[in-house]
Amino acid sequence: MLAAACENPLEYRPKDTSKKLIMNSLLEVGADTQAVYLGISTVNGIEAVKSGEVKCYVNGKLAAVAAHADSHEWPKQESAYYTFMEPYLFTANFATGDEIRLEAVADGGSYKASASVTVPPMPKLKNVSVLEVKEPMEDWVKTVYKFSITLQDNDPGHNYYRLLVNYDYHAAGFAGGQCTGESDGRIFCSLDTSGDPVLSESSFSGPQAQDALFSFDTPNRYGIFTDLSFNGKSITLRPSADQVSFWDLTGDFGYGTDVIEVEGRFCVEISLLSEQYYYYLKSLNSLFGDSAIFALEDITLPDNIDGGIGFVGMTNPERRILELPVSKLESDY
């Protein structure tokens, strides 16, 4: 039916066609570097800012002035802002309850924008573990990591959460026992949440997503969920990760390398989200999900920027590190 439908382009004429400053930032307590991305929104697309300044205030006091970074060096290529937005970096210490305000000025004062957020409390992780399972396939053996993550929900109100798992590694190549090169990296783990009742409900096919029509079982890319089914209680999340989905080691280990030794660990994070932040990630999930081509309604992104457009979010994650045994890979792998 869709293939046979007639195409009828409609000209878009918004009431306000003026250019606006875009400011996007996902701040995180404990992060080595905080990043703010600036761009100019036009009717036809995004333009780069010619110059900019970003200041961070903590509880009304100036805490940092961000420095412009090379957009080809920062952020990494997997970022949604790669090549489209100019990054501004700073370091600052945040604590629960702090009021954080970002103020941005671009192109000699032609554009100004600001946003304020409050640092949420750190959630309570009780137990975190992982089990390595070997699953025989037709002509090889697949390695799957099954997580058990117990979270205590102490707040009687309605809460929003995010689960994030990264794989950190140090790899060293050897040829005849001699080191040929070393490499460090962090890889985002794509989680299989289909077997978990809480995380799979947040894939917008369950009762938590009453407002999510036409979702078509979009995968829970950002690991978001609510406490609708365990309010004031504890819950154990049981996602899994296929090793193939995250074991993409990079590095130049030199000619003749016959063995690569890998020291790996999982960094498991749980964050409390504001309601706006939850719906921001939910909207991105729909935008980048497999169901986007079937969407029959507009996707609305929350906006909390004064004087411009965009979004600023804040997390205060609790982290657990799960060390893995050293792995040895043959060079042909």
Legacy VTK file of the C-alpha trace (Angstrom):
# vtk DataFile Version 3.0
C-alpha trace
ASCII
DATASET POLYDATA
POINTS 333 float
0.000 0.000 0.000
2.828 2.387 0.881
4.652 1.597 -2.342
1.566 2.433 -4.386
0.829 5.691 -2.558
1.138 8.979 -4.469
3.837 11.432 -3.409
2.551 14.916 -2.580
5.334 17.258 -1.368
4.167 20.023 0.948
6.129 23.243 1.325
7.101 23.949 4.933
6.745 27.590 6.001
7.248 28.019 9.767
6.060 31.254 11.356
9.531 31.943 12.761
12.243 31.535 10.106
15.010 33.312 12.022
18.275 31.540 12.753
18.681 30.215 16.287
21.573 29.000 18.408
21.506 25.260 19.087
23.024 24.146 22.391
23.216 20.454 23.254
24.996 18.944 26.247
24.672 15.746 28.282
26.536 16.501 31.514
27.693 13.765 33.875
28.948 13.870 37.461
32.461 12.436 37.618
33.205 12.716 33.894
36.776 13.709 33.039
35.505 16.170 30.427
32.151 17.896 29.980
31.179 18.772 26.398
28.779 21.394 25.043
27.939 21.450 21.321
26.937 24.625 19.482
25.473 25.155 16.038
23.174 27.536 14.162
19.744 26.249 13.183
18.315 27.494 9.895
15.255 26.518 7.870
17.494 24.530 5.514
19.754 22.814 8.037
22.588 23.427 10.509
25.384 25.967 10.078
28.617 25.991 12.058
29.209 28.817 14.516
32.050 31.136 13.529
33.023 31.804 17.141
31.594 30.919 20.512
31.929 31.048 24.270
30.372 28.755 26.871
30.401 29.407 30.619
29.336 26.998 33.357
27.928 28.271 36.653
27.489 26.060 39.738
25.047 27.440 42.308
25.385 30.887 40.776
29.199 30.986 40.761
31.354 30.765 37.630
32.951 27.300 37.676
34.485 26.993 34.206
34.881 28.600 30.793
34.792 26.014 28.015
37.524 25.794 25.395
36.751 25.188 21.721
37.915 21.791 20.463
38.618 20.396 17.001
35.370 18.841 15.784
37.366 16.155 13.947
39.140 15.119 17.137
36.224 15.537 19.521
33.744 14.023 19.786
34.455 10.533 18.567
32.971 9.570 15.248
30.075 7.604 16.743
28.644 10.786 18.292
25.374 12.079 16.856
26.979 15.527 16.568
29.985 14.466 14.504
30.763 17.090 11.786
27.549 19.041 12.493
28.243 20.822 15.785
31.227 22.639 17.286
32.386 21.148 20.631
33.354 23.235 23.664
35.012 21.363 26.547
35.445 22.063 30.252
35.989 20.345 33.589
33.935 21.009 36.704
32.931 19.271 39.915
29.215 18.649 40.442
27.362 17.252 43.476
23.808 16.141 44.208
21.451 19.109 44.403
23.768 21.570 42.620
22.104 24.022 40.253
24.053 24.011 36.990
23.646 26.792 34.440
25.227 26.895 30.980
25.411 30.203 29.109
26.500 30.311 25.473
27.278 33.232 23.152
28.084 32.788 19.472
29.256 34.854 16.516
30.188 37.986 18.415
27.019 38.134 20.468
24.598 37.618 17.575
23.253 34.508 19.273
22.747 33.749 22.963
21.297 30.732 24.766
21.221 29.319 28.289
19.874 26.366 30.255
19.658 25.332 33.910
19.529 21.813 35.347
19.722 20.287 38.830
22.076 17.422 39.682
19.899 14.404 40.607
20.764 12.004 43.456
22.844 8.915 42.748
20.732 5.758 42.424
21.315 2.717 44.641
22.898 -0.340 43.044
22.785 -3.370 45.342
24.403 -6.201 43.357
25.976 -6.411 39.900
27.384 -9.564 38.297
27.978 -11.052 34.868
28.083 -14.646 33.614
29.986 -15.676 30.483
28.029 -18.264 28.491
29.293 -20.236 25.487
26.543 -21.005 22.996
27.397 -23.546 20.245
26.395 -22.392 16.771
26.497 -24.300 13.483
30.205 -23.790 12.793
31.473 -21.730 15.740
30.910 -20.975 19.417
29.247 -17.693 20.363
30.157 -15.909 23.606
27.310 -14.138 25.412
27.567 -12.146 28.651
24.460 -12.315 30.836
24.169 -9.514 33.414
22.354 -9.482 36.746
21.867 -5.897 37.993
19.856 -5.283 41.174
18.580 -1.751 41.719
16.853 -0.360 44.826
14.160 2.244 44.166
13.874 4.262 47.408
11.852 7.229 46.151
8.059 6.680 46.327
7.572 9.092 43.411
7.635 8.180 39.726
11.273 7.766 38.656
13.084 7.416 35.345
16.325 5.483 34.864
19.001 4.637 32.328
21.246 1.561 32.175
24.544 1.934 30.320
27.255 -0.719 29.876
30.670 0.027 28.360
33.515 -2.369 27.616
36.971 -1.003 28.518
40.046 -2.849 27.298
43.817 -2.858 27.134
45.212 -4.953 24.291
48.840 -5.908 23.628
50.195 -7.682 20.540
53.082 -10.149 20.610
55.318 -11.776 17.995
57.515 -14.572 19.276
57.032 -13.290 22.817
58.048 -9.707 21.948
55.503 -6.880 22.303
54.546 -5.372 18.932
52.121 -2.703 20.112
49.488 -1.754 22.681
46.037 -0.211 22.514
43.386 1.059 24.942
39.748 1.752 24.207
36.137 1.979 25.340
33.288 0.421 23.376
29.577 0.968 23.953
27.799 -2.350 24.537
24.613 -2.897 22.598
22.380 -4.749 25.057
19.801 -7.401 24.273
16.871 -6.446 26.520
14.240 -8.624 24.876
14.245 -11.140 27.730
13.949 -8.556 30.513
10.384 -7.481 31.400
11.377 -4.005 32.659
13.828 -3.038 29.932
11.754 -4.545 27.136
8.691 -2.578 28.283
10.764 0.543 27.792
11.272 -0.493 24.169
7.866 1.169 23.827
5.791 -1.933 23.226
4.652 -2.463 26.820
2.258 -0.813 29.283
4.817 1.803 30.377
4.666 3.394 26.940
1.015 4.306 26.776
1.776 7.376 24.673
4.020 5.577 22.188
1.833 4.706 19.218
3.302 3.126 16.089
6.421 1.920 17.914
6.708 -1.445 16.144
8.894 -2.882 18.938
11.807 -0.483 18.525
14.860 -1.852 20.420
15.737 -0.070 23.654
18.912 1.517 22.253
19.499 3.838 25.221
18.622 1.423 28.060
15.907 3.648 29.542
13.144 2.433 31.858
10.786 3.621 34.584
9.909 2.283 38.047
6.270 1.716 37.123
6.495 -2.006 37.942
8.757 -1.785 41.033
8.063 1.601 42.651
9.635 1.739 46.125
11.075 -1.770 45.761
14.136 -3.473 44.317
14.341 -4.975 40.841
16.890 -7.184 39.098
17.578 -6.348 35.465
18.828 -9.175 33.248
20.090 -7.870 29.904
22.738 -9.664 27.852
25.441 -8.684 25.364
26.817 -10.692 22.468
30.614 -10.458 22.441
30.605 -9.893 18.683
28.583 -6.697 19.137
31.271 -4.885 21.146
34.604 -6.687 20.684
35.915 -4.448 17.921
39.487 -3.851 19.047
41.495 -1.138 17.336
45.246 -0.613 17.248
48.377 -1.129 15.180
50.050 -4.187 16.646
52.823 -4.402 14.059
53.755 -6.868 11.340
54.167 -10.472 12.439
51.885 -10.254 15.463
50.678 -13.774 16.219
48.918 -13.290 19.580
46.902 -10.422 21.090
46.296 -10.426 24.853
43.236 -8.490 26.017
42.535 -7.269 29.537
38.852 -6.323 29.581
36.263 -5.064 32.027
32.650 -3.970 31.966
31.641 -0.604 33.405
27.977 -0.826 34.439
26.195 2.484 35.118
22.719 3.284 36.411
21.477 6.890 36.320
18.369 8.664 37.561
16.928 10.834 34.793
14.648 13.827 34.855
11.340 13.281 33.089
12.511 15.576 30.261
15.769 13.640 29.877
13.856 10.340 29.744
11.599 11.615 26.951
14.583 13.131 25.150
16.263 9.711 24.967
12.947 8.083 24.160
12.522 10.437 21.210
16.058 9.713 20.003
15.294 6.020 20.364
12.333 6.406 18.015
14.294 8.658 15.656
17.187 6.202 15.248
15.139 3.023 15.708
14.105 0.547 13.052
10.520 1.753 13.217
11.274 5.341 12.150
10.344 4.691 8.514
6.898 3.507 9.623
6.197 6.412 11.977
2.842 8.021 11.279
3.279 10.831 13.803
5.908 13.531 14.297
8.792 12.794 16.664
9.044 15.613 19.219
12.348 16.290 20.962
12.138 18.010 24.379
13.706 21.479 24.471
14.902 23.194 27.677
17.020 25.997 26.152
16.238 29.678 26.762
16.983 31.958 23.821
17.746 29.093 21.442
16.899 25.447 20.861
18.365 22.140 22.041
18.652 20.126 25.213
20.879 19.961 28.318
20.702 16.859 30.506
22.444 15.858 33.730
23.216 12.445 35.235
24.835 11.315 38.472
25.523 7.627 37.779
26.531 4.901 40.178
29.143 2.685 38.534
30.342 -0.875 39.081
33.386 -2.432 37.428
33.334 -6.115 36.455
36.804 -7.468 35.668
37.090 -10.196 33.024
39.766 -12.885 32.653
42.610 -12.094 30.240
41.803 -13.338 26.732
44.312 -14.468 24.126
43.385 -14.023 20.456
45.158 -15.548 17.485
46.314 -12.958 14.944
43.926 -14.214 12.257
41.028 -13.158 14.536
LINES 1 334
333 0 1 2 3 4 5 6 7 8 9 10 11 12 13 14 15 16 17 18 19 20 21 22 23 24 25 26 27 28 29 30 31 32 33 34 35 36 37 38 39 40 41 42 43 44 45 46 47 48 49 50 51 52 53 54 55 56 57 58 59 60 61 62 63 64 65 66 67 68 69 70 71 72 73 74 75 76 77 78 79 80 81 82 83 84 85 86 87 88 89 90 91 92 93 94 95 96 97 98 99 100 101 102 103 104 105 106 107 108 109 110 111 112 113 114 115 116 117 118 119 120 121 122 123 124 125 126 127 128 129 130 131 132 133 134 135 136 137 138 139 140 141 142 143 144 145 146 147 148 149 150 151 152 153 154 155 156 157 158 159 160 161 162 163 164 165 166 167 168 169 170 171 172 173 174 175 176 177 178 179 180 181 182 183 184 185 186 187 188 189 190 191 192 193 194 195 196 197 198 199 200 201 202 203 204 205 206 207 208 209 210 211 212 213 214 215 216 217 218 219 220 221 222 223 224 225 226 227 228 229 230 231 232 233 234 235 236 237 238 239 240 241 242 243 244 245 246 247 248 249 250 251 252 253 254 255 256 257 258 259 260 261 262 263 264 265 266 267 268 269 270 271 272 273 274 275 276 277 278 279 280 281 282 283 284 285 286 287 288 289 290 291 292 293 294 295 296 297 298 299 300 301 302 303 304 305 306 307 308 309 310 311 312 313 314 315 316 317 318 319 320 321 322 323 324 325 326 327 328 329 330 331 332
